[in-house]
Amino acid sequence: MTTHFITAEIEINDQQEAIAKAVEQELSKHGEPLRWAITSVKEESVEQVKTAIVEAVVTCK
């Protein structure tokens, strides 16, 4: 089993439960998430789209 540090950009909305689910779903593409944190949020004012920058540690078999 190996661990990897990854950074991902994930589109989010204002619902807290949906944010966590979206982050975990995206991270599961890279392995089993051990821990993750949203380190910043970019907001596109024209399109009203928010993108979370997530840093995570995942494990892979």
Backbone hydrogen bonds, N-H to C=O, Kabsch-Sander energy under -0.5 kcal/mol:
donor,donor_aa,acceptor,acceptor_aa,energy
2,T,60,C,-2.6
4,H,58,V,-2.7
6,I,4,H,-0.5
6,I,56,A,-2.7
8,A,54,V,-2.7
10,I,8,A,-0.5
10,I,52,A,-2.4
12,I,50,K,-2.6
16,Q,14,D,-0.6
19,I,15,Q,-1.8
20,A,16,Q,-2.0
21,K,17,E,-2.0
22,A,18,A,-2.4
23,V,19,I,-2.5
24,E,20,A,-2.5
25,Q,21,K,-2.3
26,E,22,A,-2.1
27,L,23,V,-2.5
28,S,24,E,-1.8
29,K,26,E,-1.1
30,H,27,L,-1.9
31,G,27,L,-0.7
32,E,59,T,-2.7
34,L,57,V,-3.2
35,R,57,V,-1.3
37,A,55,E,-2.2
39,T,37,A,-0.7
39,T,53,I,-2.8
40,S,53,I,-1.1
42,K,51,T,-3.1
44,E,49,V,-3.0
45,S,43,E,-0.8
48,Q,44,E,-1.6
49,V,44,E,-1.1
50,K,12,I,-0.8
51,T,42,K,-3.1
52,A,10,I,-3.3
53,I,40,S,-3.1
54,V,8,A,-3.1
54,V,52,A,-0.7
55,E,37,A,-2.5
56,A,6,I,-2.6
57,V,35,R,-2.5
58,V,4,H,-2.5
59,T,32,E,-2.3
60,C,2,T,-2.7
